[in-house]
């Protein structure tokens, strides 16, 4: 139990709805007054100066409001983080950039407050069975994680403890943050924004439902039980409650650790292939996808370490609070687009995008074609036609070099240079989550510096889905 997490701690979190609303309302009114004053004084400047000053003011407003959100922690911070990831279609760029800084909020709750939660949830007798380390090994917006040892047999476990009052504050927090953005004049409310807020609300309620997360963890553990390339912690129901998840502590190295970097290329590539195949299984077989590809949710256990067999390394999967279930109605056009991209059938790619409601037949043909080709380019490492691969992305054996390809950056630039942004409509939330997961998988493989061609893996799952 030597892992320690340096950082600040606080004695309590403001969870009372009145207290939190008051803090946010004060911040919003102050920001709104600042914006009104700015707009009044900026009116007499020329157009270029007005635009520069307005962008600077937006950036200043966003930083101020993010500082206020960060002081409250709990679901307010999580809501801000979610808005940073999925709010690019509603919020100015300056606002999303500032909201991304909430991801670095690492303040933990003092041990005395966490101990009170443990005693209230588990009871003194049950808690006495455990030797809990008061230093957290991880802290997030909704809770923090402590290592523990079961006294009777030395079993190492982790306790994910939800901050008190957070679950009850989700609805009032979301309403308050939305009101703050409106008062501060950082967003224009409309039907699409309101629908999106309800999607965030649904997501937040899932995130604080620890019983659901425990069931999902066990489900993935069962689905992967016969695959030695993956380890999923075992949930301990006797120490788990509505606000606590207890599970076995699973040893492993961080993805970017020196131990992983120094692995031979073949072993790093095998880990990359495992990550890609897991994504395909989630998409093609299970219809359930862990949509938070944060590297903190993964560990690498090396062959021969901590009981791991000598024949292969494995990926430890740690967090299942952001698992999304997908309907066949959504998956069918997604798989159609993947298959069409693999077969280089541009028209079918476009058709899939239209079915998913983020492309429209009303667009000019050249825009539809451009967007379709951008979608197709995402499958570059999985393509059977390798003649268009960048020279730097191919090793001497003809294998794809995921890190050197710089694919996510190239695709983003390709999209930005096109006329897509003028027509692009807000995609369904399922597509946003799926896209984030795919980028996360590609980045994971790139950080491993894996080198392999993904075509055979994709072809295997496409063949299962239907004849090629």
C-alpha positions as CSV (number, residue, x, y, z in Angstrom):
1,X,0.0,0.0,0.0
2,X,2.8,2.4,-0.9
3,X,1.0,4.2,-3.8
4,X,0.4,7.7,-2.6
5,X,-1.3,10.5,-4.4
6,X,0.1,13.9,-3.7
7,X,-2.1,16.9,-3.9
8,X,-4.5,19.2,-2.0
9,X,-7.4,18.0,0.1
10,X,-10.6,19.7,1.4
11,X,-12.6,18.9,4.5
12,X,-16.0,19.0,2.8
13,X,-17.8,19.5,-0.5
14,X,-20.7,22.0,-0.8
15,X,-23.5,19.6,-1.7
16,X,-26.5,21.5,-0.4
17,X,-28.5,22.6,-3.4
18,X,-29.1,26.1,-1.9
19,X,-25.5,26.6,-1.1
20,X,-24.3,25.5,-4.5
21,X,-26.9,27.4,-6.4
22,X,-26.0,30.5,-4.5
23,X,-22.3,30.2,-5.3
24,X,-23.1,29.6,-9.0
25,X,-25.7,32.3,-9.2
26,X,-23.3,34.9,-7.7
27,X,-20.6,33.8,-10.2
28,X,-23.1,34.0,-13.1
29,X,-24.4,37.4,-12.2
30,X,-20.9,38.7,-11.8
31,X,-19.8,37.3,-15.2
32,X,-23.0,38.5,-16.8
33,X,-22.4,42.0,-15.6
34,X,-18.8,41.9,-16.9
35,X,-20.0,40.7,-20.3
36,X,-22.7,43.4,-20.5
37,X,-20.1,46.1,-19.6
38,X,-17.7,44.7,-22.2
39,X,-20.4,44.7,-25.0
40,X,-21.3,48.3,-24.2
41,X,-17.8,49.6,-24.3
42,X,-16.8,47.4,-27.3
43,X,-19.6,48.7,-29.5
44,X,-17.6,51.7,-30.7
45,X,-14.5,49.8,-31.9
46,X,-14.0,48.7,-35.5
47,X,-15.0,45.2,-36.5
48,X,-11.6,43.6,-36.2
49,X,-10.9,45.1,-32.8
50,X,-14.4,44.1,-31.6
51,X,-13.8,40.5,-32.6
52,X,-10.4,40.3,-30.9
53,X,-11.7,41.9,-27.8
54,X,-14.8,39.7,-27.7
55,X,-12.7,36.5,-28.0
56,X,-10.4,37.7,-25.3
57,X,-13.5,38.5,-23.1
58,X,-14.9,35.0,-23.8
59,X,-11.6,33.4,-22.7
60,X,-11.5,35.6,-19.6
61,X,-15.2,34.7,-18.8
62,X,-14.6,31.0,-19.3
63,X,-11.5,31.0,-17.0
64,X,-13.4,32.8,-14.3
65,X,-16.4,30.5,-14.4
66,X,-14.2,27.4,-14.5
67,X,-12.4,28.6,-11.4
68,X,-15.8,28.9,-9.7
69,X,-16.9,25.4,-10.8
70,X,-13.6,23.9,-9.6
71,X,-14.2,25.3,-6.1
72,X,-17.4,23.3,-5.8
73,X,-16.1,19.9,-7.0
74,X,-18.7,17.0,-7.1
75,X,-21.0,16.7,-10.0
76,X,-20.4,20.4,-11.0
77,X,-16.9,19.6,-12.0
78,X,-18.0,16.4,-13.8
79,X,-20.6,18.3,-15.7
80,X,-18.0,20.8,-16.8
81,X,-15.7,18.0,-17.9
82,X,-18.5,16.4,-19.9
83,X,-19.4,19.7,-21.5
84,X,-15.7,20.2,-22.5
85,X,-15.8,16.8,-24.3
86,X,-19.3,17.0,-25.9
87,X,-20.1,20.7,-26.0
88,X,-18.1,21.8,-29.0
89,X,-21.3,22.2,-31.0
90,X,-22.9,24.5,-28.5
91,X,-20.1,26.4,-26.7
92,X,-17.5,28.8,-28.0
93,X,-14.0,27.3,-28.5
94,X,-12.7,29.5,-25.7
95,X,-15.2,28.0,-23.3
96,X,-14.4,24.4,-24.1
97,X,-10.7,25.0,-23.8
98,X,-11.2,26.5,-20.4
99,X,-13.5,23.6,-19.4
100,X,-10.9,21.1,-20.3
101,X,-8.7,22.4,-17.5
102,X,-11.3,20.9,-15.1
103,X,-9.8,17.5,-16.0
104,X,-6.7,18.5,-13.9
105,X,-8.8,19.0,-10.8
106,X,-7.2,16.6,-8.3
107,X,-8.3,17.9,-4.9
108,X,-9.3,15.0,-2.6
109,X,-11.6,14.9,0.4
110,X,-9.9,14.6,3.8
111,X,-9.8,11.1,5.3
112,X,-12.1,12.1,8.2
113,X,-15.0,12.8,5.8
114,X,-14.3,9.6,3.8
115,X,-14.2,7.6,7.0
116,X,-17.6,8.9,8.0
117,X,-19.0,7.6,4.6
118,X,-17.4,4.2,5.1
119,X,-18.8,3.8,8.6
120,X,-22.3,5.0,7.6
121,X,-22.4,2.7,4.5
122,X,-20.6,-0.4,5.8
123,X,-21.2,-0.2,9.5
124,X,-18.4,-0.3,12.1
125,X,-18.2,-4.1,12.2
126,X,-17.8,-4.6,8.5
127,X,-15.4,-1.7,8.2
128,X,-13.3,-3.2,11.1
129,X,-12.6,-6.2,8.8
130,X,-10.5,-3.9,6.6
131,X,-7.3,-2.0,7.0
132,X,-7.9,1.1,4.9
133,X,-5.1,3.3,3.8
134,X,-6.2,6.9,4.5
135,X,-4.2,8.3,1.6
136,X,-6.2,8.0,-1.6
137,X,-4.5,6.5,-4.7
138,X,-6.8,8.5,-7.0
139,X,-9.3,11.3,-6.8
140,X,-11.9,12.5,-9.3
141,X,-14.9,14.8,-9.4
142,X,-17.4,12.3,-8.0
143,X,-15.3,10.3,-5.6
144,X,-11.9,8.9,-4.7
145,X,-10.2,5.6,-4.4
146,X,-8.5,4.1,-1.4
147,X,-6.5,0.8,-1.1
148,X,-7.3,-1.6,1.7
149,X,-6.3,-5.0,3.0
150,X,-8.8,-7.6,4.3
151,X,-7.4,-8.5,7.7
152,X,-8.4,-12.2,7.7
153,X,-6.6,-13.2,4.5
154,X,-4.5,-10.3,3.3
155,X,-6.7,-9.8,0.2
156,X,-5.7,-6.5,-1.5
157,X,-8.8,-4.5,-2.5
158,X,-9.7,-0.9,-3.6
159,X,-12.7,1.1,-2.3
160,X,-14.2,3.6,-4.7
161,X,-16.0,6.0,-2.4
162,X,-18.5,8.5,-3.7
163,X,-18.4,11.9,-2.2
164,X,-21.4,12.5,0.2
165,X,-24.4,14.2,-1.3
166,X,-23.1,14.1,-4.9
167,X,-25.7,11.8,-6.3
168,X,-28.5,14.0,-4.9
169,X,-27.1,17.2,-6.3
170,X,-26.9,16.0,-10.0
171,X,-30.1,17.6,-11.2
172,X,-29.8,20.9,-9.3
173,X,-26.1,21.2,-10.3
174,X,-26.9,20.6,-14.0
175,X,-29.7,23.2,-14.0
176,X,-27.4,25.7,-12.1
177,X,-24.5,25.2,-14.6
178,X,-26.8,25.7,-17.6
179,X,-28.3,28.8,-16.0
180,X,-24.8,30.1,-15.3
181,X,-23.8,29.7,-18.9
182,X,-26.9,31.5,-20.0
183,X,-26.5,34.4,-17.5
184,X,-22.9,34.8,-18.4
185,X,-24.0,34.9,-22.1
186,X,-21.7,32.1,-23.1
187,X,-24.3,30.0,-24.8
188,X,-27.6,30.5,-26.7
189,X,-30.4,28.2,-25.5
190,X,-32.4,26.3,-28.0
191,X,-34.1,22.9,-28.6
192,X,-30.8,21.2,-29.5
193,X,-29.0,22.5,-26.5
194,X,-31.8,21.5,-24.2
195,X,-31.9,18.0,-25.7
196,X,-28.2,17.7,-25.2
197,X,-28.5,18.9,-21.5
198,X,-31.0,16.0,-20.9
199,X,-28.5,13.6,-22.4
200,X,-25.8,14.9,-20.0
201,X,-28.3,14.5,-17.2
202,X,-28.9,10.9,-18.1
203,X,-25.2,10.3,-18.3
204,X,-24.6,11.9,-14.9
205,X,-27.2,9.7,-13.2
206,X,-25.5,6.6,-14.6
207,X,-22.1,7.8,-13.4
208,X,-23.3,8.1,-9.8
209,X,-25.2,4.8,-9.9
210,X,-22.5,2.6,-8.3
211,X,-24.7,-0.4,-8.1
212,X,-25.1,-0.2,-11.9
213,X,-21.3,0.2,-12.3
214,X,-20.7,-2.9,-10.1
215,X,-23.1,-5.0,-12.2
216,X,-21.5,-3.8,-15.4
217,X,-18.0,-4.6,-14.0
218,X,-19.1,-8.1,-13.3
219,X,-20.7,-8.5,-16.7
220,X,-17.5,-7.5,-18.5
221,X,-15.5,-9.7,-16.2
222,X,-17.7,-12.6,-17.2
223,X,-17.5,-11.8,-20.9
224,X,-13.7,-11.6,-20.8
225,X,-13.1,-14.4,-18.3
226,X,-11.8,-16.8,-21.0
227,X,-9.5,-14.2,-22.7
228,X,-6.1,-14.2,-20.9
229,X,-5.2,-10.9,-22.5
230,X,-7.5,-9.0,-20.2
231,X,-8.1,-8.7,-16.4
232,X,-11.2,-7.2,-14.9
233,X,-11.3,-6.7,-11.1
234,X,-13.7,-8.8,-9.1
235,X,-16.4,-6.9,-7.3
236,X,-16.8,-7.7,-3.6
237,X,-20.5,-7.3,-2.8
238,X,-20.0,-7.6,1.0
239,X,-18.2,-4.3,0.9
240,X,-20.1,-2.6,-1.9
241,X,-23.1,-0.3,-1.4
242,X,-25.0,2.4,-3.2
243,X,-22.1,4.8,-2.7
244,X,-19.1,2.4,-2.5
245,X,-17.6,-0.1,-5.0
246,X,-15.2,-2.6,-3.5
247,X,-13.1,-4.7,-5.9
248,X,-9.9,-6.6,-6.0
249,X,-6.7,-4.5,-6.4
250,X,-5.1,-5.4,-9.7
251,X,-1.4,-4.7,-10.1
252,X,-0.1,-3.3,-13.3
253,X,2.0,-0.6,-14.9
254,X,0.7,2.6,-16.4
255,X,0.5,2.6,-20.2
256,X,3.2,5.2,-20.6
257,X,5.6,3.7,-18.0
258,X,9.2,2.9,-18.7
259,X,8.5,-0.8,-18.1
260,X,6.0,-0.8,-21.0
261,X,8.0,1.4,-23.3
262,X,11.0,-1.0,-23.0
263,X,9.0,-4.1,-24.0
264,X,10.0,-5.6,-27.4
265,X,8.1,-4.4,-30.4
266,X,6.3,-7.7,-30.8
267,X,4.9,-7.6,-27.2
268,X,3.8,-3.9,-27.5
269,X,2.1,-4.7,-30.9
270,X,0.3,-7.7,-29.3
271,X,-1.1,-5.4,-26.6
272,X,-2.2,-2.9,-29.3
273,X,-4.0,-5.7,-31.2
274,X,-5.7,-6.8,-28.0
275,X,-7.0,-3.2,-27.4
276,X,-8.3,-3.0,-31.0
277,X,-10.0,-6.4,-30.8
278,X,-11.7,-5.5,-27.5
279,X,-13.2,-2.5,-29.3
280,X,-14.4,-4.7,-32.1
281,X,-16.0,-7.1,-29.6
282,X,-17.7,-4.3,-27.8
283,X,-19.0,-2.9,-31.1
284,X,-19.9,-6.0,-33.2
285,X,-20.8,-8.6,-30.5
286,X,-21.9,-7.0,-27.3
287,X,-23.3,-3.6,-28.3
288,X,-21.9,-2.2,-25.0
289,X,-18.8,0.1,-25.1
290,X,-16.7,1.6,-22.3
291,X,-16.7,5.2,-23.7
292,X,-14.2,6.8,-21.4
293,X,-10.7,5.9,-22.8
294,X,-8.9,7.8,-20.1
295,X,-5.5,6.1,-19.7
296,X,-6.1,6.1,-15.9
297,X,-8.7,3.4,-16.6
298,X,-6.0,0.9,-17.9
299,X,-2.9,-0.8,-16.6
300,X,-0.5,-3.2,-18.2
301,X,0.4,-6.4,-16.4
302,X,3.6,-7.9,-17.8
303,X,4.0,-11.7,-18.4
304,X,5.2,-13.4,-15.2
305,X,4.3,-10.5,-12.9
306,X,1.7,-10.8,-10.0
307,X,0.5,-14.2,-11.0
308,X,0.3,-13.4,-14.7
309,X,1.1,-16.4,-16.9
310,X,4.5,-16.4,-18.6
311,X,3.1,-16.6,-22.1
312,X,1.6,-13.2,-22.6
313,X,1.1,-9.6,-21.2
314,X,-2.4,-8.4,-20.4
315,X,-4.4,-5.2,-20.1
316,X,-6.1,-4.5,-16.8
317,X,-9.5,-2.8,-17.3
318,X,-10.4,-0.6,-14.2
319,X,-13.5,1.5,-14.7
320,X,-16.9,0.7,-16.1
321,X,-18.9,3.8,-15.0
322,X,-19.1,5.1,-18.5
323,X,-20.3,2.0,-20.4
324,X,-22.9,2.9,-23.1
325,X,-25.4,0.4,-24.5
326,X,-26.2,0.7,-28.1
327,X,-29.4,-0.2,-29.9
328,X,-29.4,-2.2,-33.2
329,X,-31.1,0.8,-34.8
330,X,-27.9,2.8,-34.2
331,X,-25.3,0.1,-34.7
332,X,-26.7,-1.0,-38.1
333,X,-25.8,2.3,-39.9
334,X,-22.5,2.5,-38.0
335,X,-21.5,-1.0,-39.2
336,X,-22.7,-0.1,-42.7
337,X,-20.3,2.9,-42.7
338,X,-17.4,0.8,-41.5
339,X,-18.1,-1.9,-44.0
340,X,-18.5,0.6,-46.8
341,X,-15.3,2.4,-45.8
342,X,-13.5,-0.9,-45.9
343,X,-14.9,-1.7,-49.4
344,X,-14.3,2.0,-50.5
345,X,-18.0,2.4,-51.3
346,X,-18.4,6.1,-50.9
347,X,-22.1,6.2,-51.6
348,X,-22.8,3.7,-48.8
349,X,-20.7,5.7,-46.4
350,X,-22.8,8.7,-47.1
351,X,-26.0,6.7,-46.7
352,X,-24.9,5.5,-43.3
353,X,-24.1,9.1,-42.3
354,X,-27.6,10.2,-43.4
355,X,-29.2,7.4,-41.4
356,X,-27.3,8.5,-38.4
357,X,-28.6,12.1,-38.9
358,X,-25.4,14.0,-39.0
359,X,-25.3,14.2,-42.8
360,X,-28.2,15.3,-45.0
361,X,-29.1,14.8,-48.6
362,X,-29.8,18.5,-48.8
363,X,-26.0,19.2,-48.7
364,X,-24.2,19.9,-51.9
365,X,-22.8,16.7,-53.5
366,X,-19.2,17.9,-53.1
367,X,-19.7,18.4,-49.4
368,X,-21.3,15.0,-48.9
369,X,-18.4,13.4,-50.8
370,X,-15.8,15.3,-48.8
371,X,-17.4,14.3,-45.5
372,X,-17.7,10.7,-46.7
373,X,-14.0,10.6,-47.6
374,X,-13.1,12.0,-44.2
375,X,-15.1,9.2,-42.6
376,X,-13.4,6.6,-44.8
377,X,-9.9,8.0,-43.9
378,X,-10.5,7.1,-40.2
379,X,-10.2,3.4,-41.2
380,X,-6.7,3.9,-42.7
381,X,-4.9,1.4,-40.4
382,X,-7.6,-1.2,-41.2
383,X,-7.6,-0.7,-45.0
384,X,-6.8,-3.5,-47.5
385,X,-5.5,-0.9,-49.9
386,X,-2.2,0.2,-48.3
387,X,-0.9,2.1,-51.3
388,X,-2.2,5.4,-49.8
389,X,-0.5,5.0,-46.5
390,X,2.0,7.8,-45.7
391,X,5.6,6.6,-46.1
392,X,6.4,7.3,-42.4
393,X,3.5,5.1,-41.4
394,X,4.9,1.9,-42.9
395,X,7.8,-0.2,-41.4
396,X,10.2,-2.4,-43.4
397,X,7.8,-5.3,-43.1
398,X,4.9,-3.4,-44.5
399,X,3.2,-3.0,-41.1
400,X,1.3,0.1,-40.0
401,X,3.2,2.3,-37.5
402,X,0.4,3.7,-35.4
403,X,2.4,6.4,-33.6
404,X,4.2,7.7,-36.7
405,X,1.1,7.8,-38.8
406,X,-0.3,10.8,-36.7
407,X,-3.8,9.7,-38.0
408,X,-6.1,11.6,-35.6
409,X,-4.4,14.9,-36.2
410,X,-4.4,14.4,-40.0
411,X,-8.1,13.5,-40.0
412,X,-8.9,16.6,-37.9
413,X,-7.0,18.9,-40.2
414,X,-8.7,17.3,-43.3
415,X,-12.1,18.0,-41.8
416,X,-11.2,21.6,-40.8
417,X,-9.9,22.4,-44.2
418,X,-13.1,21.3,-45.9
419,X,-16.5,23.1,-46.0
420,X,-18.0,20.4,-43.7
421,X,-18.1,22.7,-40.7
422,X,-20.7,25.0,-42.4
423,X,-23.1,22.1,-42.9
424,X,-22.2,19.7,-40.1
425,X,-25.2,19.2,-37.8
426,X,-25.0,18.0,-34.2
427,X,-24.5,14.2,-34.2
428,X,-26.5,11.9,-32.0
429,X,-24.9,11.4,-28.6
430,X,-24.2,7.7,-29.3
431,X,-22.0,8.7,-32.3
432,X,-20.1,11.3,-30.1
433,X,-19.3,8.6,-27.5
434,X,-18.3,6.1,-30.2
435,X,-16.0,8.5,-31.9
436,X,-14.4,9.4,-28.6
437,X,-13.8,5.7,-27.9
438,X,-12.3,5.1,-31.3
439,X,-9.9,8.0,-31.0
440,X,-9.0,6.7,-27.5
441,X,-8.2,3.2,-28.8
442,X,-6.1,4.6,-31.6
443,X,-4.2,6.8,-29.1
444,X,-3.7,3.9,-26.8
445,X,-2.1,1.9,-29.6
446,X,0.0,4.8,-30.7
447,X,1.3,5.4,-27.1
448,X,2.4,1.7,-27.1
449,X,4.3,2.4,-30.4
450,X,2.6,-0.7,-31.8
451,X,3.2,-1.7,-35.4
452,X,0.7,-4.0,-37.1
453,X,-2.0,-4.0,-39.8
454,X,-5.6,-4.1,-38.5
455,X,-7.3,-5.4,-41.6
456,X,-7.4,-9.0,-40.6
457,X,-9.0,-8.2,-37.3
458,X,-11.6,-6.0,-38.9
459,X,-12.3,-8.5,-41.7
460,X,-12.9,-11.2,-39.1
461,X,-15.7,-9.2,-37.4
462,X,-17.2,-8.0,-40.7
463,X,-17.4,-11.6,-41.9
464,X,-19.3,-12.5,-38.7
465,X,-21.6,-9.6,-39.3
466,X,-22.3,-10.6,-42.9
467,X,-20.5,-12.0,-46.0
468,X,-18.0,-9.7,-47.5
